[in-house]
Amino acid sequence: MKKNSIYEPIIVRDGFHNYMCINMEYECPEYEIHMINEHKDSCGMLPMWQGEGMLKYEVEGYTSFDKVLSETEHQYELIRDALTQIVDILNNLDNYLLQEDRVILQFDMVYWSNDSKKVKLCYLSGGEGNIQEQFESLIEAVMRNMNHRDNKLIKLVYGIYHIIREDNYSLKHIENILNEEVKKGQEYYNGYKEGSADKSERSGFIMEEEALDLPQEEKQEMKHKKSDEEIQETLYGKTDTAEKIIIFREVSKWKQKIIGVGTVSALAAVILINGIMQGISGANSSFTMAAGACFICGLLANIYNIIQLNKQKRKLK
């Protein structure tokens, strides 16, 4: 597996079955394919076959995680459960003589079943990948596509992201966070069912079942209770370490753009000044005018870049 491979899966229908196919870079050992297909219900991998330069995975009854995430309203539960299962799958690969660095965690190649609430992964034997880098890329893809109005979801995902940005992090650290979230959810649900906890004293959110019992006016108030200012405060006002990492990366990106555009603009300015000093005439005229246009465009672009840079910096205050 190449270090930062981006596979391009193709969905193929064969009779009553759907398959996801990718080009095969390496031939998979038969014993690994046998182990996966023999233990397809417990190992967490999609059943797979190889041939004609392709790897074929059976995805009947499953949907790619990127599509499921974009279509569900309950992203917190989906992301929490999917990540919990992914960590559990990776922790148990040794039981099936499989290697974690050969698992694919590409966002659109993680599969989820809405019926069984189970996640399935793709296995690609041959070569060596890096499961930590893949897991980081997966979390970043989730961050880009998740609902940023869900404060609870933000805390969960950014908390995990903070851990995976540390050197030599382990799956055990992520597992602890996810298990704690599952435990909180179970305690909250049990407290609701038993009627032993007051709504105002519980964990700060209202479950779907509880919302159904509210008068219509309160439902509307609950639906719109987060103002834009509160959302901004959630995202930027109470910036924790994980969020600062994201903002620092944005600041760095805009700085690099300013330097790059500034370099090109400076070169265009030199050409423009030289052309003016030599006199604008003939062939030199078009070249000088082009340099002038480049300089003006670069100047305007950098004004925009500086505005964006200052916006990112203000988020850190």
C-alpha atoms as a printed R data frame, in Angstrom:
    type eleno elety resid chain resno       x       y       z
1   ATOM     1    CA   MET     A     1   0.000   0.000   0.000
2   ATOM     2    CA   LYS     A     2   1.454   3.338  -0.959
3   ATOM     3    CA   LYS     A     3   1.896   5.773   1.888
4   ATOM     4    CA   ASN     A     4  -0.683   8.359   0.863
5   ATOM     5    CA   SER     A     5  -2.598   6.418  -1.756
6   ATOM     6    CA   ILE     A     6  -5.947   7.775  -2.866
7   ATOM     7    CA   TYR     A     7  -7.888   4.919  -4.368
8   ATOM     8    CA   GLU     A     8 -10.675   5.453  -6.868
9   ATOM     9    CA   PRO     A     9 -13.354   2.874  -6.063
10  ATOM    10    CA   ILE     A    10 -15.802   1.791  -8.745
11  ATOM    11    CA   ILE     A    11 -19.206   0.297  -7.889
12  ATOM    12    CA   VAL     A    12 -20.132  -2.656 -10.111
13  ATOM    13    CA   ARG     A    13 -23.430  -4.558 -10.050
14  ATOM    14    CA   ASP     A    14 -23.290  -8.274 -10.811
15  ATOM    15    CA   GLY     A    15 -26.663  -9.959 -10.691
16  ATOM    16    CA   PHE     A    16 -28.164  -9.314  -7.253
17  ATOM    17    CA   HIS     A    17 -24.884  -8.189  -5.684
18  ATOM    18    CA   ASN     A    18 -23.038  -4.885  -5.549
19  ATOM    19    CA   TYR     A    19 -19.247  -4.831  -5.553
20  ATOM    20    CA   MET     A    20 -16.722  -2.075  -4.979
21  ATOM    21    CA   CYS     A    21 -13.628  -2.526  -7.151
22  ATOM    22    CA   ILE     A    22 -10.175  -0.933  -7.152
23  ATOM    23    CA   ASN     A    23  -7.092  -1.529  -9.235
24  ATOM    24    CA   MET     A    24  -4.865  -4.161  -7.652
25  ATOM    25    CA   GLU     A    25  -1.294  -2.997  -7.003
26  ATOM    26    CA   TYR     A    26  -0.194  -6.212  -5.306
27  ATOM    27    CA   GLU     A    27  -1.437  -9.775  -5.365
28  ATOM    28    CA   CYS     A    28  -2.970 -10.700  -2.036
29  ATOM    29    CA   PRO     A    29  -1.843 -13.928  -0.331
30  ATOM    30    CA   GLU     A    30  -4.623 -16.476  -0.520
31  ATOM    31    CA   TYR     A    31  -4.508 -17.202   3.210
32  ATOM    32    CA   GLU     A    32  -5.427 -13.577   4.020
33  ATOM    33    CA   ILE     A    33  -8.356 -13.604   1.604
34  ATOM    34    CA   HIS     A    34  -9.441 -16.942   3.047
35  ATOM    35    CA   MET     A    35  -9.290 -15.625   6.625
36  ATOM    36    CA   ILE     A    36 -11.333 -12.547   5.726
37  ATOM    37    CA   ASN     A    37 -14.014 -14.455   3.848
38  ATOM    38    CA   GLU     A    38 -14.124 -17.247   6.429
39  ATOM    39    CA   HIS     A    39 -14.597 -14.768   9.295
40  ATOM    40    CA   LYS     A    40 -16.466 -12.013   7.430
41  ATOM    41    CA   ASP     A    41 -19.031 -11.653  10.229
42  ATOM    42    CA   SER     A    42 -16.479 -11.104  12.990
43  ATOM    43    CA   CYS     A    43 -13.240  -9.701  11.528
44  ATOM    44    CA   GLY     A    44 -14.815  -6.425  10.371
45  ATOM    45    CA   MET     A    45 -13.555  -6.697   6.786
46  ATOM    46    CA   LEU     A    46 -15.605  -6.728   3.613
47  ATOM    47    CA   PRO     A    47 -15.556 -10.086   1.774
48  ATOM    48    CA   MET     A    48 -13.034  -9.812  -1.068
49  ATOM    49    CA   TRP     A    49 -11.802 -11.468  -4.238
50  ATOM    50    CA   GLN     A    50  -8.992 -10.747  -6.662
51  ATOM    51    CA   GLY     A    51  -8.524 -11.267 -10.374
52  ATOM    52    CA   GLU     A    52  -7.982  -9.529 -13.696
53  ATOM    53    CA   GLY     A    53  -5.913  -6.830 -12.055
54  ATOM    54    CA   MET     A    54  -8.747  -5.834  -9.718
55  ATOM    55    CA   LEU     A    55  -9.662  -6.290  -6.086
56  ATOM    56    CA   LYS     A    56 -13.387  -6.785  -5.601
57  ATOM    57    CA   TYR     A    57 -15.229  -6.205  -2.304
58  ATOM    58    CA   GLU     A    58 -18.844  -7.188  -1.697
59  ATOM    59    CA   VAL     A    59 -20.730  -4.129  -0.410
60  ATOM    60    CA   GLU     A    60 -24.304  -5.387  -0.713
61  ATOM    61    CA   GLY     A    61 -26.340  -3.873   2.142
62  ATOM    62    CA   TYR     A    62 -23.627  -1.338   2.971
63  ATOM    63    CA   THR     A    63 -23.169   2.324   2.051
64  ATOM    64    CA   SER     A    64 -19.942   4.316   1.910
65  ATOM    65    CA   PHE     A    65 -19.427   6.317   5.091
66  ATOM    66    CA   ASP     A    66 -19.127   9.675   3.311
67  ATOM    67    CA   LYS     A    67 -22.606   9.235   1.842
68  ATOM    68    CA   VAL     A    68 -24.145   7.974   5.092
69  ATOM    69    CA   LEU     A    69 -22.702  10.911   7.036
70  ATOM    70    CA   SER     A    70 -24.086  13.447   4.559
71  ATOM    71    CA   GLU     A    71 -27.574  11.953   4.759
72  ATOM    72    CA   THR     A    72 -28.032  11.346   8.496
73  ATOM    73    CA   GLU     A    73 -29.296  13.837  11.077
74  ATOM    74    CA   HIS     A    74 -27.838  11.866  14.002
75  ATOM    75    CA   GLN     A    75 -24.168  12.322  13.197
76  ATOM    76    CA   TYR     A    76 -22.927  12.128  16.773
77  ATOM    77    CA   GLU     A    77 -24.175   8.572  17.326
78  ATOM    78    CA   LEU     A    78 -23.061   7.482  13.851
79  ATOM    79    CA   ILE     A    79 -19.517   8.856  14.183
80  ATOM    80    CA   ARG     A    80 -19.115   7.656  17.767
81  ATOM    81    CA   ASP     A    81 -20.265   4.111  16.964
82  ATOM    82    CA   ALA     A    82 -18.338   3.871  13.676
83  ATOM    83    CA   LEU     A    83 -15.055   5.048  15.221
84  ATOM    84    CA   THR     A    84 -15.547   2.746  18.204
85  ATOM    85    CA   GLN     A    85 -15.986  -0.213  15.871
86  ATOM    86    CA   ILE     A    86 -13.019   0.788  13.705
87  ATOM    87    CA   VAL     A    87 -10.723   0.902  16.743
88  ATOM    88    CA   ASP     A    88 -12.100  -2.457  17.924
89  ATOM    89    CA   ILE     A    89 -11.510  -3.994  14.481
90  ATOM    90    CA   LEU     A    90  -7.918  -2.765  14.381
91  ATOM    91    CA   ASN     A    91  -7.265  -4.057  17.890
92  ATOM    92    CA   ASN     A    92  -8.445  -7.557  16.963
93  ATOM    93    CA   LEU     A    93  -6.706  -8.061  13.619
94  ATOM    94    CA   ASP     A    94  -4.062 -10.307  15.190
95  ATOM    95    CA   ASN     A    95  -6.759 -12.872  15.901
96  ATOM    96    CA   TYR     A    96  -7.155 -13.305  12.127
97  ATOM    97    CA   LEU     A    97  -3.455 -13.054  11.180
98  ATOM    98    CA   LEU     A    98  -4.090  -9.713   9.486
99  ATOM    99    CA   GLN     A    99  -1.995  -6.538   9.677
100 ATOM   100    CA   GLU     A   100  -3.389  -3.132  10.605
101 ATOM   101    CA   ASP     A   101  -1.184  -1.224   8.152
102 ATOM   102    CA   ARG     A   102  -2.919  -3.054   5.305
103 ATOM   103    CA   VAL     A   103  -6.375  -1.795   6.230
104 ATOM   104    CA   ILE     A   104  -7.784   1.043   4.099
105 ATOM   105    CA   LEU     A   105  -9.358   3.923   6.058
106 ATOM   106    CA   GLN     A   106 -10.108   6.140   3.084
107 ATOM   107    CA   PHE     A   107 -13.288   8.138   3.811
108 ATOM   108    CA   ASP     A   108 -15.301   6.769   0.876
109 ATOM   109    CA   MET     A   109 -14.029   3.202   1.361
110 ATOM   110    CA   VAL     A   110 -15.289   2.790   4.923
111 ATOM   111    CA   TYR     A   111 -18.713   1.153   4.739
112 ATOM   112    CA   TRP     A   112 -21.698   1.273   7.086
113 ATOM   113    CA   SER     A   113 -24.941  -0.693   7.336
114 ATOM   114    CA   ASN     A   114 -27.960   1.231   8.591
115 ATOM   115    CA   ASP     A   115 -29.687  -2.083   9.291
116 ATOM   116    CA   SER     A   116 -27.058  -3.816  11.414
117 ATOM   117    CA   LYS     A   117 -25.345  -0.573  12.567
118 ATOM   118    CA   LYS     A   118 -22.020  -2.187  11.701
119 ATOM   119    CA   VAL     A   119 -18.948  -0.783  10.007
120 ATOM   120    CA   LYS     A   120 -16.915  -2.727   7.450
121 ATOM   121    CA   LEU     A   121 -13.416  -1.961   6.200
122 ATOM   122    CA   CYS     A   122 -11.391  -2.882   3.120
123 ATOM   123    CA   TYR     A   123  -8.176  -4.888   3.331
124 ATOM   124    CA   LEU     A   124  -5.372  -4.447   0.820
125 ATOM   125    CA   SER     A   125  -2.504  -6.845   1.173
126 ATOM   126    CA   GLY     A   126   0.974  -6.161  -0.166
127 ATOM   127    CA   GLY     A   127   3.165  -3.176   0.575
128 ATOM   128    CA   GLU     A   128   3.033  -1.231   3.810
129 ATOM   129    CA   GLY     A   129   0.846   1.696   4.733
130 ATOM   130    CA   ASN     A   130   0.661   3.743   7.902
131 ATOM   131    CA   ILE     A   131  -2.499   3.239   9.939
132 ATOM   132    CA   GLN     A   132  -1.853   6.316  12.082
133 ATOM   133    CA   GLU     A   133  -1.625   8.600   9.044
134 ATOM   134    CA   GLN     A   134  -4.729   6.980   7.581
135 ATOM   135    CA   PHE     A   135  -6.671   7.406  10.821
136 ATOM   136    CA   GLU     A   136  -5.655  11.077  10.945
137 ATOM   137    CA   SER     A   137  -6.832  11.574   7.346
138 ATOM   138    CA   LEU     A   138 -10.129   9.872   8.179
139 ATOM   139    CA   ILE     A   139 -10.734  12.147  11.178
140 ATOM   140    CA   GLU     A   140  -9.881  15.222   9.098
141 ATOM   141    CA   ALA     A   141 -12.395  14.101   6.452
142 ATOM   142    CA   VAL     A   142 -15.026  13.655   9.177
143 ATOM   143    CA   MET     A   143 -14.234  17.145  10.507
144 ATOM   144    CA   ARG     A   144 -14.755  18.659   7.063
145 ATOM   145    CA   ASN     A   145 -18.115  16.956   6.568
146 ATOM   146    CA   MET     A   146 -19.696  16.868  10.032
147 ATOM   147    CA   ASN     A   147 -22.343  19.187  11.477
148 ATOM   148    CA   HIS     A   148 -20.488  22.035  13.188
149 ATOM   149    CA   ARG     A   149 -23.638  23.109  15.005
150 ATOM   150    CA   ASP     A   150 -23.513  20.017  17.222
151 ATOM   151    CA   ASN     A   151 -21.414  21.027  20.217
152 ATOM   152    CA   LYS     A   152 -21.248  17.484  21.580
153 ATOM   153    CA   LEU     A   153 -20.001  16.153  18.254
154 ATOM   154    CA   ILE     A   154 -17.378  18.900  18.016
155 ATOM   155    CA   LYS     A   155 -15.990  18.035  21.453
156 ATOM   156    CA   LEU     A   156 -15.792  14.335  20.562
157 ATOM   157    CA   VAL     A   157 -14.116  14.668  17.152
158 ATOM   158    CA   TYR     A   158 -11.778  17.508  18.090
159 ATOM   159    CA   GLY     A   159 -10.825  15.639  21.264
160 ATOM   160    CA   ILE     A   160  -9.791  12.639  19.155
161 ATOM   161    CA   TYR     A   161  -8.003  14.897  16.689
162 ATOM   162    CA   HIS     A   162  -6.006  16.429  19.527
163 ATOM   163    CA   ILE     A   163  -4.771  12.952  20.486
164 ATOM   164    CA   ILE     A   164  -3.829  11.806  16.998
165 ATOM   165    CA   ARG     A   165  -1.787  14.965  16.445
166 ATOM   166    CA   GLU     A   166   0.516  13.867  19.268
167 ATOM   167    CA   ASP     A   167   3.624  11.878  18.421
168 ATOM   168    CA   ASN     A   168   3.382   8.127  18.997
169 ATOM   169    CA   TYR     A   169  -0.273   8.133  20.004
170 ATOM   170    CA   SER     A   170  -1.896   4.750  20.461
171 ATOM   171    CA   LEU     A   171  -5.344   3.424  19.617
172 ATOM   172    CA   LYS     A   172  -5.805   2.791  23.335
173 ATOM   173    CA   HIS     A   173  -6.061   6.549  23.962
174 ATOM   174    CA   ILE     A   174  -8.774   6.893  21.325
175 ATOM   175    CA   GLU     A   175 -10.534   3.804  22.627
176 ATOM   176    CA   ASN     A   176 -10.706   5.330  26.119
177 ATOM   177    CA   ILE     A   177 -12.374   8.507  24.793
178 ATOM   178    CA   LEU     A   178 -14.910   6.567  22.733
179 ATOM   179    CA   ASN     A   179 -15.736   4.148  25.555
180 ATOM   180    CA   GLU     A   180 -16.311   7.090  27.880
181 ATOM   181    CA   GLU     A   181 -18.706   8.652  25.359
182 ATOM   182    CA   VAL     A   182 -20.607   5.369  24.978
183 ATOM   183    CA   LYS     A   183 -20.819   5.072  28.764
184 ATOM   184    CA   LYS     A   184 -22.165   8.620  29.077
185 ATOM   185    CA   GLY     A   185 -24.784   7.894  26.445
186 ATOM   186    CA   GLN     A   186 -25.926   4.720  28.199
187 ATOM   187    CA   GLU     A   187 -26.102   6.423  31.600
188 ATOM   188    CA   TYR     A   188 -28.059   9.302  30.137
189 ATOM   189    CA   TYR     A   189 -30.494   7.005  28.385
190 ATOM   190    CA   ASN     A   190 -30.968   4.849  31.501
191 ATOM   191    CA   GLY     A   191 -31.507   7.972  33.610
192 ATOM   192    CA   TYR     A   192 -34.131   9.177  31.172
193 ATOM   193    CA   LYS     A   193 -35.971   5.856  31.143
194 ATOM   194    CA   GLU     A   194 -35.954   5.597  34.940
195 ATOM   195    CA   GLY     A   195 -37.055   9.206  35.330
196 ATOM   196    CA   SER     A   196 -34.413   9.651  38.025
197 ATOM   197    CA   ALA     A   197 -32.727  12.758  36.622
198 ATOM   198    CA   ASP     A   198 -34.077  16.241  36.138
199 ATOM   199    CA   LYS     A   199 -33.857  17.538  32.555
200 ATOM   200    CA   SER     A   200 -31.932  20.625  33.575
201 ATOM   201    CA   GLU     A   201 -29.315  18.638  35.506
202 ATOM   202    CA   ARG     A   202 -28.429  16.107  32.862
203 ATOM   203    CA   SER     A   203 -25.664  16.338  30.315
204 ATOM   204    CA   GLY     A   204 -26.857  19.485  28.552
205 ATOM   205    CA   PHE     A   205 -28.702  18.020  25.587
206 ATOM   206    CA   ILE     A   206 -32.192  16.652  24.914
207 ATOM   207    CA   MET     A   207 -32.645  13.211  23.432
208 ATOM   208    CA   GLU     A   208 -34.963  12.652  20.504
209 ATOM   209    CA   GLU     A   209 -37.435  10.635  22.619
210 ATOM   210    CA   GLU     A   210 -37.508  13.422  25.195
211 ATOM   211    CA   ALA     A   211 -38.089  16.095  22.584
212 ATOM   212    CA   LEU     A   212 -41.239  14.299  21.468
213 ATOM   213    CA   ASP     A   213 -42.810  14.966  24.874
214 ATOM   214    CA   LEU     A   214 -42.328  18.744  24.666
215 ATOM   215    CA   PRO     A   215 -45.073  21.189  23.675
216 ATOM   216    CA   GLN     A   216 -44.798  22.458  20.117
217 ATOM   217    CA   GLU     A   217 -43.612  25.908  21.248
218 ATOM   218    CA   GLU     A   218 -40.780  24.393  23.290
219 ATOM   219    CA   LYS     A   219 -39.776  22.146  20.397
220 ATOM   220    CA   GLN     A   220 -39.352  25.206  18.185
221 ATOM   221    CA   GLU     A   221 -37.448  27.027  20.908
222 ATOM   222    CA   MET     A   222 -35.161  24.018  21.379
223 ATOM   223    CA   LYS     A   223 -34.626  23.732  17.637
224 ATOM   224    CA   HIS     A   224 -33.496  27.353  17.322
225 ATOM   225    CA   LYS     A   225 -31.951  27.907  20.752
226 ATOM   226    CA   LYS     A   226 -28.400  28.146  19.392
227 ATOM   227    CA   SER     A   227 -27.855  31.577  17.915
228 ATOM   228    CA   ASP     A   228 -25.128  32.301  15.385
229 ATOM   229    CA   GLU     A   229 -23.151  34.005  18.151
230 ATOM   230    CA   GLU     A   230 -23.329  30.870  20.316
231 ATOM   231    CA   ILE     A   231 -22.244  28.721  17.407
232 ATOM   232    CA   GLN     A   232 -19.266  30.984  16.760
233 ATOM   233    CA   GLU     A   233 -18.424  30.860  20.457
234 ATOM   234    CA   THR     A   234 -18.600  27.085  20.328
235 ATOM   235    CA   LEU     A   235 -16.292  26.938  17.321
236 ATOM   236    CA   TYR     A   236 -13.893  29.771  18.045
237 ATOM   237    CA   GLY     A   237 -14.625  31.601  21.312
238 ATOM   238    CA   LYS     A   238 -13.685  28.700  23.557
239 ATOM   239    CA   THR     A   239 -10.890  27.453  21.393
240 ATOM   240    CA   ASP     A   240  -9.184  24.351  22.781
241 ATOM   241    CA   THR     A   241  -5.859  22.908  21.738
242 ATOM   242    CA   ALA     A   242  -7.276  20.791  18.934
243 ATOM   243    CA   GLU     A   243  -9.120  23.704  17.365
244 ATOM   244    CA   LYS     A   244  -6.046  25.899  17.671
245 ATOM   245    CA   ILE     A   245  -4.129  23.334  15.652
246 ATOM   246    CA   ILE     A   246  -6.657  23.676  12.830
247 ATOM   247    CA   ILE     A   247  -6.517  27.474  12.973
248 ATOM   248    CA   PHE     A   248  -2.718  27.517  13.070
249 ATOM   249    CA   ARG     A   249  -2.702  25.384   9.937
250 ATOM   250    CA   GLU     A   250  -5.058  27.845   8.229
251 ATOM   251    CA   VAL     A   251  -2.827  30.751   9.279
252 ATOM   252    CA   SER     A   252   0.174  28.939   7.849
253 ATOM   253    CA   LYS     A   253  -1.684  28.279   4.602
254 ATOM   254    CA   TRP     A   254  -2.593  31.947   4.113
255 ATOM   255    CA   LYS     A   255   0.960  33.043   4.977
256 ATOM   256    CA   GLN     A   256   2.334  30.716   2.296
257 ATOM   257    CA   LYS     A   257  -0.122  32.141  -0.232
258 ATOM   258    CA   ILE     A   258   0.924  35.695   0.632
259 ATOM   259    CA   ILE     A   259   4.608  34.821   0.216
260 ATOM   260    CA   GLY     A   260   4.005  33.036  -3.094
261 ATOM   261    CA   VAL     A   261   1.823  35.742  -4.608
262 ATOM   262    CA   GLY     A   262   4.150  38.435  -3.236
263 ATOM   263    CA   THR     A   263   7.149  36.837  -4.942
264 ATOM   264    CA   VAL     A   264   5.391  36.733  -8.310
265 ATOM   265    CA   SER     A   265   4.136  40.321  -7.871
266 ATOM   266    CA   ALA     A   266   7.640  41.548  -7.018
267 ATOM   267    CA   LEU     A   267   9.041  39.917 -10.152
268 ATOM   268    CA   ALA     A   268   6.275  41.480 -12.239
269 ATOM   269    CA   ALA     A   269   7.024  44.879 -10.675
270 ATOM   270    CA   VAL     A   270  10.708  44.606 -11.628
271 ATOM   271    CA   ILE     A   271   9.791  43.766 -15.224
272 ATOM   272    CA   LEU     A   272   7.267  46.629 -15.293
273 ATOM   273    CA   ILE     A   273   9.743  49.209 -13.987
274 ATOM   274    CA   ASN     A   274  12.429  47.993 -16.372
275 ATOM   275    CA   GLY     A   275  10.030  48.261 -19.292
276 ATOM   276    CA   ILE     A   276   9.004  51.802 -18.334
277 ATOM   277    CA   MET     A   277  12.627  52.898 -18.013
278 ATOM   278    CA   GLN     A   278  13.488  51.486 -21.446
279 ATOM   279    CA   GLY     A   279  10.412  52.996 -23.007
280 ATOM   280    CA   ILE     A   280   7.214  51.179 -23.927
281 ATOM   281    CA   SER     A   281   7.351  50.454 -27.630
282 ATOM   282    CA   GLY     A   282   6.935  47.590 -30.078
283 ATOM   283    CA   ALA     A   283   7.186  44.047 -28.738
284 ATOM   284    CA   ASN     A   284   8.357  45.363 -25.395
285 ATOM   285    CA   SER     A   285   5.004  47.102 -24.964
286 ATOM   286    CA   SER     A   286   2.917  43.923 -24.721
287 ATOM   287    CA   PHE     A   287   5.404  42.285 -22.353
288 ATOM   288    CA   THR     A   288   5.452  45.320 -20.073
289 ATOM   289    CA   MET     A   289   1.671  45.623 -20.048
290 ATOM   290    CA   ALA     A   290   1.348  41.936 -19.180
291 ATOM   291    CA   ALA     A   291   3.782  42.436 -16.290
292 ATOM   292    CA   GLY     A   292   1.722  45.410 -15.117
293 ATOM   293    CA   ALA     A   293  -1.488  43.397 -15.208
294 ATOM   294    CA   CYS     A   294   0.218  40.563 -13.291
295 ATOM   295    CA   PHE     A   295   1.442  43.036 -10.667
296 ATOM   296    CA   ILE     A   296  -2.027  44.541 -10.160
297 ATOM   297    CA   CYS     A   297  -3.707  41.095  -9.951
298 ATOM   298    CA   GLY     A   298  -1.087  39.939  -7.462
299 ATOM   299    CA   LEU     A   299  -1.590  43.055  -5.372
300 ATOM   300    CA   LEU     A   300  -5.358  42.546  -5.237
301 ATOM   301    CA   ALA     A   301  -4.940  38.833  -4.478
302 ATOM   302    CA   ASN     A   302  -2.635  39.568  -1.578
303 ATOM   303    CA   ILE     A   303  -5.049  42.117  -0.144
304 ATOM   304    CA   TYR     A   304  -7.636  39.345  -0.053
305 ATOM   305    CA   ASN     A   305  -5.101  36.890   1.400
306 ATOM   306    CA   ILE     A   306  -4.150  39.335   4.159
307 ATOM   307    CA   ILE     A   307  -7.829  39.832   5.048
308 ATOM   308    CA   GLN     A   308  -8.295  36.059   5.334
309 ATOM   309    CA   LEU     A   309  -5.106  35.736   7.397
310 ATOM   310    CA   ASN     A   310  -6.310  38.389   9.850
311 ATOM   311    CA   LYS     A   311  -9.663  36.599  10.161
312 ATOM   312    CA   GLN     A   312  -7.892  33.403  11.197
313 ATOM   313    CA   LYS     A   313  -5.660  35.269  13.647
314 ATOM   314    CA   ARG     A   314  -8.662  36.875  15.332
315 ATOM   315    CA   LYS     A   315 -10.042  33.410  16.087
316 ATOM   316    CA   LEU     A   316  -7.041  32.757  18.317
317 ATOM   317    CA   LYS     A   317  -7.715  35.789  20.514
